[in-house]
């Protein structure tokens, strides 16, 4: 953000919000790009054969956890991102064109 502010000639004292600066340069927030890349990688994994090492590792049972909130895993984060994107069928990843269209929302227009 600092580089964008410097390029725009804006300082923090000008009290201009980051979203307006990002909008003027057509730059998406990094969190949106991270979600997009995570879902893209998940689609890549879903298209792999079931006996592939990554799918075998994802199918392994997790250990029992103690009391309290369980730590977030990569798969729980992906499932949360899928719900937020409105994708309720993970088998949609088998169709590459449709998967890219549904998950590639982070690019600015």
Protein Blocks (a to p, Z undefined) as FASTA:
>chain_A
ZZmmmmnopafklopafklmmmmnopacfklmmmmmmmmmmmmmmmpcfkbmklmmmmpc
cddddedjddddfklmmmmmmmmnopabfklmmmmmlmmmmmmmmbcZZ
